Structures are given as structure tokens and as C-alpha cells.
Amino acid sequence: MTSPTTSGTRDDTATTVYQVTGMTCGHCEGAVSAEVSAIPGVTSVTAVAATGLITVVSAGPLDDAAVRAAVDEAGYELADRRI
């Protein structure tokens, strides 16, 4: 898997955007957001079913394997391409 897009901000947080396949509605957005929000260090998750993108704000860089596992647990899949 290639790395997701990540950018740091002045307050030492990281914003990472992932492509998720299979999200089609608000319920999907909620399921993915809930699972990813449970990852230690995550402070905010915004999922948009229409684009398949999730934007994750965290206290530092995230472990891609943890994000993949959380998305899998929600019943969806991280795409193999960087956005």
C-alpha cells in the first residue's frame, strides 16, 4: 500500500486523508468514523461516503496498519492508492 496523504500543522497534529471503498451512506460514514476514532491519538474523523474519503486528525502520525484494521472492523476496505 502506498502512504496516505499526511500534513502536519502548527500545533503538532497530523491530518491524514485515506480512500475507503464500500461506503455508500451516512450509516457507513458513522461506522468507519467510530472505529477509526477509537485509535489512540485520533482527535477527529470526517468520513464522506460520496467521495469515499476519510480525513483523520491525530496527535501525531498514525500507524497505517491500525487504520486499516479499524476500517476492516467497520466492514470496509482502505484503497491501495494515495489521495
N, C-alpha and C positions, 0 to 999 in steps of 0.2 A: 504494500500500500504506500502511496506517496503521502507526504506530510500535508496536513490541512493548512489553511491559511491562518497565521497567527500574528498578532501585532500587540506590542506592549504599549502601555500608557504611562503617564507620568506618575501615577500612584502605585506602580509596581503590579498592576493587574495585567492579565493577558486576555485578549479576546480572540477566540478561535471559531472559525466557520467550517462546518462539516456538511457534506452532502449525504443525505439519508434517503434510501429508496423504500417505497411502500407506504409512505404517509399520504393519506387522502382526505383527512377531515380533522376537525377540532379534537375529537377523541384521540386520534393518532398523535397530534401535537402534545396533548396533555400526558399521554403515556410516555412518550420519549422525554419530555421535559422532566417528569417526575423521576424517571430512572437516572438521567444524567445529573439532575440536581443533587442526587444522593452521593455523588462522587466527592470525596473530601477536597476542599478548596474551591469548589464551584460556588459562585455567588449569584449567578443569573443564567437562565437558559431561555432563549426565544426560539421556538420551532414554528416554521411556516410550511404547512402542507402543500400549498400551491407551488412553491419553489423547491421543496424538499430540503431546504437548508435549516440547520440549527446553528444558532450563534450562542457560544458559551463564554461567559466571563468568569475568570477564576483568579485566585490569589497568585498563581504562577502557572508555568507551563503544565499542561495536562499529559498524562500517560495515555497515548492513543489506544493501548490495549484496554484500559479501564473504560474509555468512552465506547469503544467497540462492544465490550461486554454489556454495558448499560443499554446501548441501543438494541443489541441482540435480546436482552432480557425483556425489553418492551415489545419485541416481536418484529423488529425492523432490521435493516442492514446498512452499515456505512458503505458508501460507494468507494471504489478504488481510485477515484480521481480527485485531485485537489481543486478547490474552488477559490 
